[in-house]
């Protein structure tokens, strides 16, 4: 498949959409950064890296897509997808750990449940 490129305008849309979902999912306790790399590894469309301990994340939009030509709809979907990775980040890290205690799982699970409840409360108001 032909290589396509995301533009600075795509990157601005990606950041705007990410911020929308960051606000929606109430992830203001995270420090989130953005990058638009030239030579990304792995051929991803977008990706996220994060530390669930320090609550620092970086969301990446790939400049070089080996996929369909990028459009605003794809960029928005990528933004939402990557922010959801941050939302479930603490559970994801625990799931990948070899040894996890109930004392670690319970707060992560409860935190996500409370987050989803707050989101649902917002939806009921609309």
N, CA, C and O atoms as CSV, one atom per row, in Angstrom:
chain,resi,resn,atom,element,x,y,z
A,1,UNK,N,N,0.844,-1.183,0.000
A,1,UNK,CA,C,0.000,0.000,0.000
A,1,UNK,C,C,0.892,1.250,0.000
A,1,UNK,O,O,1.958,1.264,0.615
A,2,UNK,N,N,0.458,2.246,-0.667
A,2,UNK,CA,C,1.209,3.489,-0.788
A,2,UNK,C,C,1.309,4.205,0.557
A,2,UNK,O,O,0.373,4.195,1.356
A,3,UNK,N,N,2.465,4.825,0.785
A,3,UNK,CA,C,2.624,5.646,1.983
A,3,UNK,C,C,1.865,6.951,1.808
A,3,UNK,O,O,1.912,7.577,0.750
A,4,UNK,N,N,1.175,7.345,2.846
A,4,UNK,CA,C,0.475,8.626,2.871
A,4,UNK,C,C,1.017,9.412,4.054
A,4,UNK,O,O,1.661,8.851,4.940
A,5,UNK,N,N,0.761,10.680,4.064
A,5,UNK,CA,C,1.312,11.526,5.116
A,5,UNK,C,C,0.228,12.355,5.786
A,5,UNK,O,O,-0.661,12.902,5.132
A,6,UNK,N,N,0.325,12.431,7.106
A,6,UNK,CA,C,-0.550,13.351,7.817
A,6,UNK,C,C,0.104,14.728,7.801
A,6,UNK,O,O,1.327,14.863,7.778
A,7,UNK,N,N,-0.732,15.718,7.812
A,7,UNK,CA,C,-0.279,17.103,7.695
A,7,UNK,C,C,-0.268,17.771,9.063
A,7,UNK,O,O,-0.794,17.214,10.026
A,8,UNK,N,N,0.323,18.956,9.160
A,8,UNK,CA,C,0.200,19.717,10.409
A,8,UNK,C,C,-1.259,19.969,10.783
A,8,UNK,O,O,-1.594,20.005,11.967
A,9,UNK,N,N,-2.123,20.142,9.797
A,9,UNK,CA,C,-3.558,20.329,10.093
A,9,UNK,C,C,-4.154,19.066,10.698
A,9,UNK,O,O,-4.966,19.151,11.620
A,10,UNK,N,N,-3.768,17.898,10.198
A,10,UNK,CA,C,-4.219,16.642,10.805
A,10,UNK,C,C,-3.752,16.553,12.260
A,10,UNK,O,O,-4.504,16.134,13.140
A,11,UNK,N,N,-2.506,16.952,12.498
A,11,UNK,CA,C,-1.961,16.889,13.856
A,11,UNK,C,C,-2.720,17.830,14.792
A,11,UNK,O,O,-2.997,17.472,15.937
A,12,UNK,N,N,-3.055,19.018,14.318
A,12,UNK,CA,C,-3.841,19.951,15.138
A,12,UNK,C,C,-5.215,19.369,15.444
A,12,UNK,O,O,-5.707,19.500,16.564
A,13,UNK,N,N,-5.839,18.728,14.460
A,13,UNK,CA,C,-7.128,18.073,14.680
A,13,UNK,C,C,-6.982,16.932,15.675
A,13,UNK,O,O,-7.828,16.761,16.552
A,14,UNK,N,N,-5.916,16.152,15.546
A,14,UNK,CA,C,-5.650,15.055,16.476
A,14,UNK,C,C,-5.555,15.577,17.910
A,14,UNK,O,O,-6.171,15.014,18.815
A,15,UNK,N,N,-4.794,16.640,18.119
A,15,UNK,CA,C,-4.646,17.208,19.467
A,15,UNK,C,C,-5.985,17.728,19.981
A,15,UNK,O,O,-6.338,17.509,21.140
A,16,UNK,N,N,-6.721,18.410,19.123
A,16,UNK,CA,C,-8.028,18.953,19.525
A,16,UNK,C,C,-8.966,17.825,19.939
A,16,UNK,O,O,-9.630,17.914,20.972
A,17,UNK,N,N,-9.023,16.762,19.135
A,17,UNK,CA,C,-9.887,15.618,19.453
A,17,UNK,C,C,-9.427,14.912,20.724
A,17,UNK,O,O,-10.247,14.526,21.556
A,18,UNK,N,N,-8.127,14.748,20.869
A,18,UNK,CA,C,-7.611,14.134,22.100
A,18,UNK,C,C,-8.041,14.946,23.310
A,18,UNK,O,O,-8.513,14.385,24.299
A,19,UNK,N,N,-7.884,16.249,23.240
A,19,UNK,CA,C,-8.267,17.101,24.381
A,19,UNK,C,C,-9.753,16.991,24.676
A,19,UNK,O,O,-10.158,17.014,25.838
A,20,UNK,N,N,-10.571,16.871,23.635
A,20,UNK,CA,C,-12.015,16.691,23.828
A,20,UNK,C,C,-12.276,15.422,24.632
A,20,UNK,O,O,-13.051,15.440,25.589
A,21,UNK,N,N,-11.632,14.317,24.247
A,21,UNK,CA,C,-11.851,13.047,24.935
A,21,UNK,C,C,-11.169,13.019,26.302
A,21,UNK,O,O,-11.662,12.367,27.222
A,22,UNK,N,N,-10.061,13.706,26.444
A,22,UNK,CA,C,-9.415,13.827,27.755
A,22,UNK,C,C,-10.370,14.516,28.719
A,22,UNK,O,O,-10.519,14.078,29.860
A,23,UNK,N,N,-11.009,15.574,28.281
A,23,UNK,CA,C,-12.001,16.266,29.115
A,23,UNK,C,C,-13.209,15.377,29.378
A,23,UNK,O,O,-13.686,15.292,30.510
A,24,UNK,N,N,-13.700,14.719,28.346
A,24,UNK,CA,C,-14.881,13.870,28.476
A,24,UNK,C,C,-14.653,12.757,29.486
A,24,UNK,O,O,-15.517,12.477,30.317
A,25,UNK,N,N,-13.491,12.123,29.413
A,25,UNK,CA,C,-13.182,11.018,30.323
A,25,UNK,C,C,-12.567,11.481,31.639
A,25,UNK,O,O,-12.146,10.662,32.457
A,26,UNK,N,N,-12.516,12.795,31.840
A,26,UNK,CA,C,-12.029,13.384,33.096
A,26,UNK,C,C,-10.628,12.888,33.445
A,26,UNK,O,O,-10.390,12.381,34.542
A,27,UNK,N,N,-9.720,13.040,32.510
A,27,UNK,CA,C,-8.338,12.601,32.702
A,27,UNK,C,C,-7.415,13.779,33.012
A,27,UNK,O,O,-6.239,13.768,32.648
A,28,UNK,N,N,-7.949,14.781,33.679
A,28,UNK,CA,C,-7.165,15.989,33.973
A,28,UNK,C,C,-6.040,15.723,34.971
A,28,UNK,O,O,-5.163,16.570,35.144
A,29,UNK,N,N,-6.049,14.562,35.632
A,29,UNK,CA,C,-4.968,14.238,36.561
A,29,UNK,C,C,-3.715,13.760,35.822
A,29,UNK,O,O,-2.661,13.597,36.436
A,30,UNK,N,N,-3.821,13.538,34.516
A,30,UNK,CA,C,-2.687,13.122,33.697
A,30,UNK,C,C,-2.006,14.335,33.075
A,30,UNK,O,O,-2.665,15.321,32.746
A,31,UNK,N,N,-0.678,14.262,32.914
A,31,UNK,CA,C,0.077,15.225,32.108
A,31,UNK,C,C,0.256,14.574,30.745
A,31,UNK,O,O,0.973,13.582,30.605
A,32,UNK,N,N,-0.403,15.143,29.743
A,32,UNK,CA,C,-0.426,14.512,28.432
A,32,UNK,C,C,0.251,15.420,27.410
A,32,UNK,O,O,-0.044,16.610,27.301
A,33,UNK,N,N,1.163,14.814,26.673
A,33,UNK,CA,C,1.928,15.514,25.640
A,33,UNK,C,C,1.590,14.905,24.283
A,33,UNK,O,O,1.019,13.818,24.198
A,34,UNK,N,N,1.953,15.624,23.230
A,34,UNK,CA,C,1.651,15.179,21.875
A,34,UNK,C,C,2.914,15.212,21.026
A,34,UNK,O,O,3.802,16.038,21.238
A,35,UNK,N,N,2.980,14.290,20.051
A,35,UNK,CA,C,4.112,14.263,19.136
A,35,UNK,C,C,3.616,13.829,17.764
A,35,UNK,O,O,2.657,13.067,17.643
A,36,UNK,N,N,4.286,14.328,16.740
A,36,UNK,CA,C,3.967,14.036,15.339
A,36,UNK,C,C,5.267,13.593,14.666
A,36,UNK,O,O,5.828,14.335,13.860
A,37,UNK,N,N,5.756,12.376,14.994
A,37,UNK,CA,C,7.096,11.954,14.572
A,37,UNK,C,C,7.223,11.711,13.070
A,37,UNK,O,O,6.271,11.317,12.397
A,38,UNK,N,N,8.429,11.958,12.571
A,38,UNK,CA,C,8.753,11.736,11.156
A,38,UNK,C,C,8.983,10.269,10.828
A,38,UNK,O,O,8.486,9.774,9.816
A,39,UNK,N,N,9.723,9.579,11.665
A,39,UNK,CA,C,10.101,8.202,11.376
A,39,UNK,C,C,9.695,7.281,12.522
A,39,UNK,O,O,10.548,6.784,13.258
A,40,UNK,N,N,8.417,7.058,12.667
A,40,UNK,CA,C,7.958,6.226,13.780
A,40,UNK,C,C,8.296,4.757,13.565
A,40,UNK,O,O,8.478,4.301,12.436
A,41,UNK,N,N,8.374,4.040,14.657
A,41,UNK,CA,C,8.625,2.607,14.597
A,41,UNK,C,C,7.303,1.865,14.462
A,41,UNK,O,O,6.281,2.298,14.995
A,42,UNK,N,N,7.329,0.780,13.769
A,42,UNK,CA,C,6.191,-0.119,13.751
A,42,UNK,C,C,5.056,0.206,12.800
A,42,UNK,O,O,4.115,-0.584,12.712
A,43,UNK,N,N,5.086,1.307,12.091
A,43,UNK,CA,C,4.048,1.618,11.124
A,43,UNK,C,C,2.670,1.881,11.711
A,43,UNK,O,O,1.670,1.648,11.033
A,44,UNK,N,N,2.585,2.346,12.918
A,44,UNK,CA,C,1.302,2.627,13.558
A,44,UNK,C,C,0.647,3.870,12.951
A,44,UNK,O,O,1.329,4.727,12.389
A,45,UNK,N,N,-0.664,3.957,13.069
A,45,UNK,CA,C,-1.383,5.173,12.677
A,45,UNK,C,C,-1.238,6.217,13.774
A,45,UNK,O,O,-0.919,7.379,13.520
A,46,UNK,N,N,-1.478,5.775,14.982
A,46,UNK,CA,C,-1.314,6.607,16.175
A,46,UNK,C,C,-0.980,5.644,17.308
A,46,UNK,O,O,-1.246,4.446,17.211
A,47,UNK,N,N,-0.398,6.168,18.376
A,47,UNK,CA,C,-0.107,5.310,19.528
A,47,UNK,C,C,0.037,6.171,20.765
A,47,UNK,O,O,0.101,7.398,20.692
A,48,UNK,N,N,0.085,5.500,21.896
A,48,UNK,CA,C,0.263,6.194,23.167
A,48,UNK,C,C,1.308,5.471,23.984
A,48,UNK,O,O,1.445,4.250,23.915
A,49,UNK,N,N,2.040,6.245,24.757
A,49,UNK,CA,C,2.933,5.691,25.769
A,49,UNK,C,C,2.574,6.400,27.070
A,49,UNK,O,O,2.201,7.573,27.068
A,50,UNK,N,N,2.690,5.682,28.167
A,50,UNK,CA,C,2.309,6.310,29.425
A,50,UNK,C,C,2.922,5.590,30.608
A,50,UNK,O,O,3.348,4.438,30.522
A,51,UNK,N,N,2.950,6.313,31.718
A,51,UNK,CA,C,3.317,5.739,33.005
A,51,UNK,C,C,2.122,5.903,33.927
A,51,UNK,O,O,1.695,7.022,34.214
A,52,UNK,N,N,1.587,4.787,34.386
A,52,UNK,CA,C,0.435,4.863,35.284
A,52,UNK,C,C,0.849,5.270,36.698
A,52,UNK,O,O,-0.004,5.556,37.538
A,53,UNK,N,N,2.153,5.296,36.960
A,53,UNK,CA,C,2.640,5.734,38.276
A,53,UNK,C,C,2.767,7.250,38.313
A,53,UNK,O,O,2.286,7.894,39.246
A,54,UNK,N,N,3.409,7.819,37.306
A,54,UNK,CA,C,3.611,9.275,37.274
A,54,UNK,C,C,2.473,10.010,36.586
A,54,UNK,O,O,2.408,11.238,36.635
A,55,UNK,N,N,1.562,9.260,35.937
A,55,UNK,CA,C,0.438,9.833,35.187
A,55,UNK,C,C,0.918,10.809,34.116
A,55,UNK,O,O,0.393,11.913,33.969
A,56,UNK,N,N,1.926,10.368,33.377
A,56,UNK,CA,C,2.451,11.127,32.245
A,56,UNK,C,C,2.247,10.272,30.997
A,56,UNK,O,O,2.571,9.085,30.990
A,57,UNK,N,N,1.706,10.887,29.937
A,57,UNK,CA,C,1.459,10.164,28.696
A,57,UNK,C,C,1.874,11.023,27.510
A,57,UNK,O,O,1.876,12.252,27.578
A,58,UNK,N,N,2.222,10.349,26.429
A,58,UNK,CA,C,2.457,11.018,25.158
A,58,UNK,C,C,1.600,10.324,24.113
A,58,UNK,O,O,1.611,9.099,23.998
A,59,UNK,N,N,0.864,11.113,23.359
A,59,UNK,CA,C,0.022,10.608,22.283
A,59,UNK,C,C,0.669,11.003,20.963
A,59,UNK,O,O,0.998,12.169,20.741
A,60,UNK,N,N,0.845,10.016,20.093
A,60,UNK,CA,C,1.552,10.200,18.832
A,60,UNK,C,C,0.595,10.034,17.658
A,60,UNK,O,O,-0.227,9.118,17.632
A,61,UNK,N,N,0.716,10.931,16.694
A,61,UNK,CA,C,0.073,10.752,15.396
A,61,UNK,C,C,1.190,10.567,14.387
A,61,UNK,O,O,2.045,11.439,14.231
A,62,UNK,N,N,1.184,9.450,13.712
A,62,UNK,CA,C,2.220,9.126,12.751
A,62,UNK,C,C,2.131,10.052,11.532
A,62,UNK,O,O,1.044,10.264,10.994
A,63,UNK,N,N,3.245,10.592,11.107
A,63,UNK,CA,C,3.269,11.393,9.867
A,63,UNK,C,C,3.133,10.514,8.644
A,63,UNK,O,O,2.562,10.929,7.636
A,64,UNK,N,N,3.652,9.305,8.727
A,64,UNK,CA,C,3.698,8.400,7.577
A,64,UNK,C,C,2.740,7.235,7.810
A,64,UNK,O,O,2.998,6.359,8.636
A,65,UNK,N,N,1.648,7.238,7.081
A,65,UNK,CA,C,0.657,6.176,7.205
A,65,UNK,C,C,0.846,5.184,6.081
A,65,UNK,O,O,0.880,5.561,4.910
A,66,UNK,N,N,0.969,3.925,6.429
A,66,UNK,CA,C,0.964,2.859,5.427
A,66,UNK,C,C,-0.419,2.243,5.479
A,66,UNK,O,O,-0.596,1.077,5.833
A,67,UNK,N,N,-1.373,3.045,5.122
A,67,UNK,CA,C,-2.784,2.738,5.291
A,67,UNK,C,C,-3.541,3.563,4.265
A,67,UNK,O,O,-2.924,4.156,3.380
A,68,UNK,N,N,-4.832,3.613,4.359
A,68,UNK,CA,C,-5.603,4.501,3.495
A,68,UNK,C,C,-5.133,5.940,3.689
A,68,UNK,O,O,-4.552,6.289,4.717
A,69,UNK,N,N,-5.395,6.751,2.694
A,69,UNK,CA,C,-5.043,8.161,2.800
A,69,UNK,C,C,-5.720,8.743,4.038
A,69,UNK,O,O,-6.918,8.537,4.238
A,70,UNK,N,N,-4.965,9.474,4.879
A,70,UNK,CA,C,-5.571,10.003,6.104
A,70,UNK,C,C,-6.648,11.035,5.782
A,70,UNK,O,O,-6.517,11.838,4.858
A,71,UNK,N,N,-7.706,10.985,6.569
A,71,UNK,CA,C,-8.751,11.997,6.471
A,71,UNK,C,C,-9.170,12.363,7.885
A,71,UNK,O,O,-8.754,11.715,8.846
A,72,UNK,N,N,-9.981,13.383,8.014
A,72,UNK,CA,C,-10.348,13.874,9.344
A,72,UNK,C,C,-11.064,12.817,10.173
A,72,UNK,O,O,-10.868,12.754,11.387
A,73,UNK,N,N,-11.889,11.987,9.543
A,73,UNK,CA,C,-12.611,10.946,10.281
A,73,UNK,C,C,-11.632,9.946,10.905
A,73,UNK,O,O,-11.786,9.573,12.068
A,74,UNK,N,N,-10.635,9.516,10.143
A,74,UNK,CA,C,-9.631,8.593,10.657
A,74,UNK,C,C,-8.845,9.227,11.793
A,74,UNK,O,O,-8.594,8.585,12.813
A,75,UNK,N,N,-8.460,10.471,11.623
A,75,UNK,CA,C,-7.675,11.168,12.647
A,75,UNK,C,C,-8.480,11.255,13.944
A,75,UNK,O,O,-7.933,11.038,15.026
A,76,UNK,N,N,-9.764,11.567,13.846
A,76,UNK,CA,C,-10.613,11.657,15.043
A,76,UNK,C,C,-10.744,10.295,15.731
A,76,UNK,O,O,-10.695,10.210,16.958
A,77,UNK,N,N,-10.909,9.242,14.946
A,77,UNK,CA,C,-11.013,7.899,15.535
A,77,UNK,C,C,-9.717,7.506,16.228
A,77,UNK,O,O,-9.738,6.908,17.304
A,78,UNK,N,N,-8.596,7.839,15.616
A,78,UNK,CA,C,-7.304,7.541,16.234
A,78,UNK,C,C,-7.150,8.288,17.562
A,78,UNK,O,O,-6.659,7.727,18.541
A,79,UNK,N,N,-7.568,9.539,17.588
A,79,UNK,CA,C,-7.475,10.331,18.821
A,79,UNK,C,C,-8.294,9.686,19.931
A,79,UNK,O,O,-7.796,9.489,21.039
A,80,UNK,N,N,-9.535,9.360,19.641
A,80,UNK,CA,C,-10.394,8.736,20.657
A,80,UNK,C,C,-9.791,7.423,21.125
A,80,UNK,O,O,-9.753,7.153,22.325
A,81,UNK,N,N,-9.321,6.605,20.194
A,81,UNK,CA,C,-8.740,5.302,20.525
A,81,UNK,C,C,-7.559,5.451,21.485
A,81,UNK,O,O,-7.466,4.723,22.473
A,82,UNK,N,N,-6.667,6.385,21.200
A,82,UNK,CA,C,-5.480,6.550,22.041
A,82,UNK,C,C,-5.829,7.087,23.421
A,82,UNK,O,O,-5.202,6.702,24.408
A,83,UNK,N,N,-6.811,7.962,23.506
A,83,UNK,CA,C,-7.222,8.476,24.821
A,83,UNK,C,C,-7.857,7.355,25.643
A,83,UNK,O,O,-7.678,7.311,26.860
A,84,UNK,N,N,-8.584,6.461,25.007
A,84,UNK,CA,C,-9.148,5.313,25.740
A,84,UNK,C,C,-8.030,4.451,26.309
A,84,UNK,O,O,-8.187,3.881,27.389
A,85,UNK,N,N,-6.911,4.344,25.610
A,85,UNK,CA,C,-5.765,3.626,26.175
A,85,UNK,C,C,-5.311,4.276,27.482
A,85,UNK,O,O,-4.939,3.576,28.424
A,86,UNK,N,N,-5.339,5.590,27.544
A,86,UNK,CA,C,-4.973,6.280,28.784
A,86,UNK,C,C,-6.024,6.001,29.863
A,86,UNK,O,O,-5.673,5.757,31.018
A,87,UNK,N,N,-7.295,6.035,29.499
A,87,UNK,CA,C,-8.382,5.766,30.442
A,87,UNK,C,C,-8.200,4.414,31.124
A,87,UNK,O,O,-8.385,4.300,32.336
A,88,UNK,N,N,-7.843,3.398,30.360
A,88,UNK,CA,C,-7.701,2.056,30.931
A,88,UNK,C,C,-6.252,1.726,31.276
A,88,UNK,O,O,-5.925,0.577,31.572
A,89,UNK,N,N,-5.394,2.728,31.236
A,89,UNK,CA,C,-3.962,2.519,31.413
A,89,UNK,C,C,-3.564,1.810,32.688
A,89,UNK,O,O,-2.737,0.899,32.656
A,90,UNK,N,N,-4.136,2.209,33.807
A,90,UNK,CA,C,-3.736,1.581,35.073
A,90,UNK,C,C,-4.080,0.096,35.070
A,90,UNK,O,O,-3.277,-0.730,35.506
A,91,UNK,N,N,-5.263,-0.244,34.583
A,91,UNK,CA,C,-5.637,-1.660,34.518
A,91,UNK,C,C,-4.776,-2.408,33.519
A,91,UNK,O,O,-4.415,-3.563,33.745
A,92,UNK,N,N,-4.450,-1.762,32.428
A,92,UNK,CA,C,-3.617,-2.385,31.414
A,92,UNK,C,C,-2.240,-2.738,31.974
A,92,UNK,O,O,-1.727,-3.831,31.736
A,93,UNK,N,N,-1.653,-1.816,32.708
A,93,UNK,CA,C,-0.339,-2.075,33.318
A,93,UNK,C,C,-0.427,-3.225,34.309
A,93,UNK,O,O,0.442,-4.097,34.327
A,94,UNK,N,N,-1.463,-3.234,35.129
A,94,UNK,CA,C,-1.620,-4.327,36.093
A,94,UNK,C,C,-1.819,-5.667,35.384
A,94,UNK,O,O,-1.278,-6.688,35.807
A,95,UNK,N,N,-2.596,-5.651,34.308
A,95,UNK,CA,C,-2.859,-6.892,33.577
A,95,UNK,C,C,-1.572,-7.472,32.990
A,95,UNK,O,O,-1.449,-8.689,32.846
A,96,UNK,N,N,-0.622,-6.615,32.654
A,96,UNK,CA,C,0.638,-7.071,32.073
A,96,UNK,C,C,1.663,-7.465,33.131
A,96,UNK,O,O,2.711,-8.019,32.799
A,97,UNK,N,N,1.372,-7.185,34.396
A,97,UNK,CA,C,2.299,-7.522,35.474
A,97,UNK,C,C,2.210,-9.004,35.794
A,97,UNK,O,O,1.139,-9.608,35.742
A,98,UNK,N,N,3.352,-9.572,36.123
A,98,UNK,CA,C,3.354,-10.987,36.465
A,98,UNK,C,C,2.725,-11.230,37.832
A,98,UNK,O,O,1.981,-12.192,38.022
A,99,UNK,N,N,3.027,-10.361,38.770
A,99,UNK,CA,C,2.491,-10.508,40.124
A,99,UNK,C,C,1.693,-9.268,40.461
A,99,UNK,O,O,2.233,-8.164,40.531
A,100,UNK,N,N,0.417,-9.458,40.665
A,100,UNK,CA,C,-0.475,-8.352,40.991
A,100,UNK,C,C,-1.267,-8.762,42.218
A,100,UNK,O,O,-1.743,-9.892,42.327
A,101,UNK,N,N,-1.396,-7.815,43.139
A,101,UNK,CA,C,-2.171,-8.108,44.343
A,101,UNK,C,C,-3.553,-7.475,44.246
A,101,UNK,O,O,-3.789,-6.564,43.452
A,102,UNK,N,N,-4.444,-7.977,45.066
A,102,UNK,CA,C,-5.795,-7.405,45.115
A,102,UNK,C,C,-5.736,-5.944,45.525
A,102,UNK,O,O,-6.561,-5.138,45.095
A,103,UNK,N,N,-4.742,-5.599,46.373
A,103,UNK,CA,C,-4.582,-4.207,46.800
A,103,UNK,C,C,-4.243,-3.286,45.634
A,103,UNK,O,O,-4.456,-2.077,45.730
A,104,UNK,N,N,-3.724,-3.824,44.543
A,104,UNK,CA,C,-3.432,-3.031,43.349
A,104,UNK,C,C,-4.612,-3.030,42.372
A,104,UNK,O,O,-4.924,-2.006,41.765
A,105,UNK,N,N,-5.257,-4.175,42.230
A,105,UNK,CA,C,-6.344,-4.307,41.266
A,105,UNK,C,C,-7.582,-3.537,41.718
A,105,UNK,O,O,-8.207,-2.845,40.913
A,106,UNK,N,N,-7.940,-3.648,42.982
A,106,UNK,CA,C,-9.173,-3.023,43.465
A,106,UNK,C,C,-9.186,-1.512,43.250
A,106,UNK,O,O,-10.168,-1.007,42.705
A,107,UNK,N,N,-8.153,-0.757,43.645
A,107,UNK,CA,C,-8.206,0.687,43.394
A,107,UNK,C,C,-8.256,1.044,41.909
A,107,UNK,O,O,-8.937,1.994,41.524
A,108,UNK,N,N,-7.543,0.293,41.078
A,108,UNK,CA,C,-7.563,0.569,39.638
A,108,UNK,C,C,-8.948,0.303,39.064
A,108,UNK,O,O,-9.463,1.090,38.271
A,109,UNK,N,N,-9.543,-0.806,39.470
A,109,UNK,CA,C,-10.886,-1.146,38.994
A,109,UNK,C,C,-11.902,-0.131,39.491
A,109,UNK,O,O,-12.720,0.364,38.715
A,110,UNK,N,N,-11.854,0.179,40.773
A,110,UNK,CA,C,-12.800,1.157,41.335
A,110,UNK,C,C,-12.626,2.531,40.695
A,110,UNK,O,O,-13.607,3.228,40.437
A,111,UNK,N,N,-11.389,2.914,40.442
A,111,UNK,CA,C,-11.142,4.197,39.786
A,111,UNK,C,C,-11.798,4.263,38.422
A,111,UNK,O,O,-12.394,5.279,38.062
A,112,UNK,N,N,-11.689,3.175,37.655
A,112,UNK,CA,C,-12.302,3.142,36.331
A,112,UNK,C,C,-13.825,3.126,36.442
A,112,UNK,O,O,-14.504,3.796,35.664
A,113,UNK,N,N,-14.363,2.382,37.384
A,113,UNK,CA,C,-15.815,2.346,37.576
A,113,UNK,C,C,-16.334,3.742,37.923
A,113,UNK,O,O,-17.341,4.178,37.364
A,114,UNK,N,N,-15.666,4.445,38.831
A,114,UNK,CA,C,-16.099,5.796,39.200
A,114,UNK,C,C,-16.008,6.748,38.006
A,114,UNK,O,O,-16.872,7.606,37.825
A,115,UNK,N,N,-14.974,6.599,37.205
A,115,UNK,CA,C,-14.808,7.426,36.010
A,115,UNK,C,C,-15.965,7.193,35.042
A,115,UNK,O,O,-16.536,8.143,34.506
A,116,UNK,N,N,-16.307,5.923,34.822
A,116,UNK,CA,C,-17.412,5.596,33.914
A,116,UNK,C,C,-18.740,6.095,34.476
A,116,UNK,O,O,-19.591,6.565,33.721
A,117,UNK,N,N,-18.926,5.999,35.786
A,117,UNK,CA,C,-20.150,6.528,36.406
A,117,UNK,C,C,-20.268,8.032,36.177
A,117,UNK,O,O,-21.347,8.530,35.856
A,118,UNK,N,N,-19.166,8.752,36.340
A,118,UNK,CA,C,-19.187,10.205,36.123
A,118,UNK,C,C,-19.529,10.528,34.670
A,118,UNK,O,O,-20.254,11.484,34.393
A,119,UNK,N,N,-19.012,9.737,33.759
A,119,UNK,CA,C,-19.314,9.937,32.331
A,119,UNK,C,C,-20.789,9.675,32.078
A,119,UNK,O,O,-21.448,10.439,31.372
A,120,UNK,N,N,-21.304,8.603,32.650
A,120,UNK,CA,C,-22.720,8.281,32.467
A,120,UNK,C,C,-23.611,9.361,33.064
A,120,UNK,O,O,-24.655,9.684,32.497
A,121,UNK,N,N,-23.213,9.919,34.197
A,121,UNK,CA,C,-23.975,11.021,34.803
A,121,UNK,C,C,-24.028,12.212,33.845
A,121,UNK,O,O,-25.070,12.857,33.723
A,122,UNK,N,N,-22.932,12.508,33.173
A,122,UNK,CA,C,-22.917,13.599,32.191
A,122,UNK,C,C,-23.901,13.329,31.068
A,122,UNK,O,O,-24.601,14.233,30.612
A,123,UNK,N,N,-23.953,12.078,30.623
A,123,UNK,CA,C,-24.837,11.725,29.517
A,123,UNK,C,C,-26.301,11.835,29.913
A,123,UNK,O,O,-27.138,12.193,29.085
A,124,UNK,N,N,-26.626,11.532,31.176
A,124,UNK,CA,C,-28.001,11.620,31.637
A,124,UNK,C,C,-28.485,13.060,31.692
A,124,UNK,O,O,-29.679,13.322,31.547
A,125,UNK,N,N,-27.571,13.988,31.898
A,125,UNK,CA,C,-27.924,15.412,31.971
A,125,UNK,C,C,-28.328,15.918,30.599
A,125,UNK,O,O,-29.183,16.798,30.498
A,126,UNK,N,N,-27.741,15.391,29.552
A,126,UNK,CA,C,-28.005,15.871,28.181
A,126,UNK,C,C,-29.365,15.569,27.711
A,126,UNK,O,O,-29.719,15.914,26.583
